[in-house]
Amino acid sequence: MKPPVFLLCVLLFCQSWAFEFVIDGEWEDESLGPLDQYQSRRYRRNTLTSEEEEDFQAIQGKDISVKSYKMESRITSRFVHTTVKSSVVNSGPNAQSISFNVQIPKRAFINNFTMNVNGITFIGSVKEKAVARNLYAQARARGKAAGIVRTNSQAMETFRTEVHVPPGAKVEFELHYQEMLQRKLGFYKHTLHIQPGRLVPLLQVDVYIYEPNGIKSVSAPNTLGEQFAELTKITQSKDKAHIVFKPTLKEQRKCENCTESAVDGVFTIMYDVQRESNAGELQVSDGHFIHFFAPSDLSPLPKNIVFVIDVSGSMWGLKMKQTVEAMKAILDDLSMDDHFSVIDFNHHVRCWSEDMVPASSIQVDEAKKYIQNIKPNGGTNINEALLRAVQILVKASSEGVIEPRSVSMIILVSDGDPTVGEIKLSTIQKNVKRVMKEEFSLFSLGIGFDVDFDFLERIAMDNRGVAQRIYANHGASAQLKEFYSQVSSPLLRSITIQFPENTVSDVTQNHFDKFFSGSEVIVAGKLQPTELTTLQSFITASAANMDLTIQTEADVKELDSELISQQHSFPGFARQMWAYITVNQLLAERSLAPTANKKRKITQRIVALAVEHQFVTPLTAMLVESEDQAERLIADSPKDSKHGCCSGTASLSGRLPVTNVVYSNPPWIMPTAPSDPKEATGEQALSVIPNRVNIVDNDPHFIIHLPKTNMDICFNIDSKPGHILNLLSDTGKGVTINGQLVGSKKMKNNKINTYFGTISIYSKTDGVQVIIGTDRIDLTEGRNNHSFSWEATAELMLSRTKVAIVKEQQVTVTIGEDISVMVLLHRVWKKHPVQVDFLGFYIPNDNEYSSQVHGLIGQFTHGPKVKVYGVHEGADPKKKEAIMEVKGNKLAVTRGWQKDYRRDKKRGSDVYCWFVHNNGKGFIDGSYSSYILPRLDSFLPSL
């Protein structure tokens, strides 16, 4: 199918201007009833299939010289501004028409066009469609006109300008369009269609990428042909990349002596960004904010999928063969935790299984055999098939077959309109909406061009899903499998991104039904006038086995100052990106509007935004006028029922109403006031731990607080890097806490200092393990594994275990109501010649353990009797010495001090204590070597 075309035509005769057009295509008429619009759509679908094989050329005309053809994209934080320029001369002896054609993605909005013909400049501006039509009518009344031709292709539209010029005339074209890149399967993909149709002396493509958080990877897969394999050059730094394609005339030729160009295809860029934490990126610029959220290192949620497959007669042949091939591969990809069923339908509806069944190898094989034997015939009963699918999911949910934290979805594959049973599309949509539960989603895949894609998109959006067209003659099987890959790994449910009260406004959709691995959630909005220098955001979501809250923040001025210094960035990206997202979400709301009045109100908002931000949308048009406004042309982007209102911008996260939720700080991130305000220097402790605690910090120094005598006893453990020491082991409670030592970079005073580099808290009772390292925090429960960095503040709930992370500060782990511990992070200069990052461990005395508790710290829970006497001056006048009686031993001890770093991580607070020498010998039970364990989840054997 040939793509939708924006057509501008200009005819020049003897230096006098006249404009002629034939209008092919219709303006959307809101006065039409649903049935009239439906019949109109069906008629158009049958008439837009004629020019599929026509060769596309960017510049068309005989005896013309294309002096240059340039394409430039500036990508800033996933938002793309693309400019296409060409300079053409009529080299022939006669006047002739020259056309300028550009293929652009359907998800893009044209936002500017200029044309200069022999010194006369035409400038584009976006206006409300009614206004543009009036101006168009005025021009036509003077014998001048403009119009649009509309056809179809996979995911592109064509902007076409045609100008009739005399011999020797020079024409310069310049088109601008904008789009937001969507992350799919872990990458952003940017494409440019390069089809000059002839050899060009200056043919150049430049793509500039600026990502403030850093670029993880960038590539330019060779999609233009083998002869261009080595011609694309990529230069990359931490946060910038420049990709250039600039073939010479010789390199453009199909063969050495050919006059035809081999440049004919798609130029592709793929990249991804650095993500420091699962909190995502919060960027603030130009009075707007954008929050990107794409967490990883989370265990997938179990899936419950009902596959609903159209097996009507129209699916016969290649469509069915490719669908069966894809379904077999998709079924093989299901995991043991998933449940599924298969429904096939024509004029009848059949269920492979009336129940959701586990995706065991036996069940999967049976389903594959069933699908293999399907023989397409008959009509299409979409209504009954979808209602049956919902019924199966509802039954499984009510019977407890599917897990509460799982993700339930229906995947519909169809190639045609309903012909049997209920055939009124609006009624089918209402029927499905009425029975669907809020936790279910519907994904619609339309095969070919006979299907009413507008209907499939509306029914999917209405039920928290998306629709995608599958092109039957372009590897339908691969397209089906690729779509399934995008939804095969759900990581989160019920995601909400919130902001403090009175800090933001005009927030785009901020609640999302699901998040799939490799995709991205984006929320945008405006900043409220405020004195705040930072903007905070809070994310809440549910994972496979935990609930999480993540906090992040951004400086409100920092990015703008960076953008000023970036030569090829797009400074207005945040403002345009917010408008782009808002307009597309409003277009989606408009397509689902229940009343004409509601639809009109949404239309007014869309038009106002599109005119302000200069977007050509289905409700606006671009008026192209000469500088003196004597001549006018019009470019239109009508609603295309073949592709829906906004298929290029739909999010796999699902669509729920936008809600702005006021968020208040949870108590766990509020600092606890120090007992002595004078001590509150540096970074305040953000701990809920009581003042007097047991401590292991530095290299490693143990401080044991004995509440009964209000005495602090200290000792060191000098062990080897890699050794795992047991801090607390309580077989009665099923909890063990171990720390693994890491060594300094080199010896100091003939000794390698050791520190805790990893702390593990394992609750065997709950099957939960929290492993805290200096680079990340890992949480494990059964087969579920989650990983978080220190780069964001977060609160996580796994069963009875709560994990509270304070960015670059500490982690507090609470198990039920009984046990709470805190781990402090100590960062050192990365290039420090000796020291390494390490952890401090803090545990209160009021934790509740069983009588079986032990460990280097745990053994002192019930406090041994300690007596200190014979205090006298020591060798060091600052440190007194004494005798300590404990556990039947008499020990020589020294009065000194160690550090508590909870309130001040740089200097610490002094804790005075009696120091026991020789690795605590005589104070701890047995030798310190008895506390060395083989694994981080090991319990301490009886001593």
C-alpha positions, 0 to 999 in steps of 0.5 A: 500500500502506498503511504498517506500523502500530504500533497502541496502543488504549485504550477508556474506559468510564465512567471505568473502563479496559479494553483490547481489540485484534485482533492482525493480524501475526506475531512472528518465530519463529526456530524456523521453517525457511527454507522455512516462513518463505519460504512464510509471507512469500509468504502475507503478501505476498498479503494485505497489498494491500487498504487502499492507497487509504485516506486517511491522517489524523494525528488521526481521530475525529468531533466532536473538536477538535484544539487543536494539532499540532506536529512538531519535528526537531533535526538535529545532525551528520546525526542527527535526533531528531523529536518529534510532539505533539498535543492533542485534545479530545472535543467530542461528546456521546458517548464515542468513539475517537480515533486518533493516527497518525504516518508515520515513515521506515522507517529511523527507530527509535521511542524514546519515546511518552507519552500523557496521557488525562484526567490519567492518563499512559502512559509508554513504555519499550523492552524485549526482545520476549519480556519485552514479550510476557510483560507483554502476556500478563499484561495480556490475562489481565486482559482487557486487550490490545495488538497491531500491524497490519502493511501496506506503503507506499514508505518509511514506517511508521505508528505508530497509537494509538487511545483511547476517551474520554468527552465532554469528555476531553482527550488529549495524544500525544507520539511520539519517533523517531530516524534518521540522514540518508543523503547521496545525490547531494550532499544530505541529505534530511529529510522529515516527513509532515504530514497533520492531516486537519482545521484546527488552531488551532496547526499548527507544524513546526520543524526545527533544524539544527546542523552544527559544520563549517558548513552549505553550503546549506539549502532547503525545496522546496515539496512541499505545494502552491502555496498554501504556497509562501511560508509556509516561513521559513528562517534560517541562520547559519554552522553553524545553520539554523532552518526553520519552517512555521506556517500560520494557520487561514486559510492551512490552508483548501482555499478561503476558506470551506472547512472542510477542510485543504489541509495534506496531504503531505510537508514536505521539507528538503534541505541539505549541509555545508561540507567543508574537506578530503577528510579529512572530519570527525572529531567527538568527543562524549560519549565517542564519535566519528563520522567522516564521509568524503565526498571530492570533486574526484576523477576517477571510476573506470571502470565495468564493468556487467552489466545483468541485466533480468527480462523474464518475463511479469509485466513486461509493460506499464508495468513493461517500458515504464518499465524500457526508458525508464530503461535507454536513459537509463542507457546514454547516461550511460556514459562512454568509459572504461566497459565494459558488457553486457546480459543479459535473462532469463525462463525462458531467459537471453539475452546481448546480448553474451557479452563486456564491450564499451567504451561507445562510441556505436556499442555503446550504440546497438546495446544500446538497439535490443536493449532496445527490442525485448524482449517480456516473457513466460515464467517467471523464472530468476534463478539462471542469469541472475546466474551468467551475469553473473558469468561475463562479468565474470570472463572480462573480468577474466582476459583483461585487458579491464577495468582493475585500478582499475576498479569492476565491478558487476552491476545486477539489475532484477526484479519477481518470485520465481524460478519456473524453474531453481533456485528455492530462495532460499538456494541461489541466494544460495550459488551467487552468493556462491560465484562472485563475486569480491571486487572485484565488487558486486551491486545489486538493484532490486525492482520492485513488491510481488510481489518478495521484497525480503528475498531481494534485500536479502540477496543484495546485502548478501552481495555488497558491494551494496545493494537498493532497491525500485522502486515501479511505480506511482510513476514507476519510470523516474525511480526507476531513473535516480535509483538509477543516478545514485547509483552512476554515479560511483565515486570510490574503492575499498577505503576503510579508516578506522583509528585509533591503537592503544588509542584507540578501541573498538567501532568500526562497519564501517570498511572499505568496498568503494567510495565513490560521488560524492555519498554519504558513508561514516560510521564511529563508535565509543567512545573508550578512557580515555586522557590524549590531548587529540586523536583521530587517524584515518587513511584509506587508499583507491585512486582512479582513478590513485593510492593515498592516505592521509589523516590528520585529528584532532579535539579530544576536548572541544571539541565538547561545550563547543560543544553546551552553548551550542547551544539546539536541538542534540541533545547525545547525538547521538554516543552514539545515532548510534553505537548506531543504526549498530551496531544496523543493521549487526548486523541486516544481519549477522543476516540473513546469519548462517550458523547458528542459534547465530550468529544467536542471539548477534547477536540478544542483542547487538541486544536489549541495545543496543536496550534500552540506547538505547531503540530499537524494532527488529524484536527489541524492543518498546515497553511503554507503561504508566500511571505506576502500571503498572496498565495496559499497551500494547505497540508492536512493530516486527516484521521486514517481509520486504517491506522487509528488515531494514534497507533504509533504512540500507544504504550504497552503499559495500558491507559487509565485516566490521568490522576494527579495524586498528592504525595506526602513523604513516608515516615521512613525517610524522615531524619530522626533528631539527634539527642544532642543537637550539637552532634547534628553536623554533616549528613544527618542520620535518616534512621529509625534505629534507637540511639544505643545500638550494636555496631560493626563499622570500619575495619571492622570495629565491633561495639557491643552495647550492654543495656543492663550495665549501660556499658559499651565493649569494643573488639576488632576481628582481623580476618582475611578478605573473602571470609564470611563472618556470622553476626547473628544466627537465630535458628528459632526465628529462622534468621541469619545475618552474615558479612563478607570481608573485602580487603584494602587495595594494598598493604598499609603497615605490613597489613591488609585492612579488611572491611565488610563489603557485603551484608546478607540478611536471610529469613529462612522462615519467609524464604527471603534474602537481602544481600547488600553490597557497595554497588547494589542491593539484591532481594531474593524470594524463591525463584524471584530475584530483584536488584536495586542500585544505591542511586535512588531512595526506595521502599520494598515489601516482600512478605513480612520483610521491608527494605528501605533504601536511602539514596547513597546513604543506608538500607534498613531491613525489617523482618516482621515486628521483631527484627530491624537492622541498618546498613550504612554505605561508606564511599571513598574516592575512587582513585584512593590508593588504599581504601575501598568502599565498605559497609557499616552494620547497626542493630538495636538491642530491642530486637526480639530473638529466640533463646537460640540466638548466637553470633558475634553480636547475637550472643550478647542479646541477653547480656553477660555479666561484666565487671570492670575494676582496677582502672589505672593509667596506661602506656598511652596517657589518653587511654586508661587500662583495667581488668574485665571479668566476663564469662569466667575470664579476666581480661586486660582491657583498654579505655578508648573510643570507636565511631558511630557514623549514623549522624555524621558519615565523614567524622562520626560520633565518638563512642567510649568503650572498653577495648578487648584485645586479640580478636575479642578473645575471652569476650566472645564464645570460642575463637573468632574463626568459629564464626567463619561460614561457607555461604552468605545464607549459612546458619552458625553451628552450635559452638 
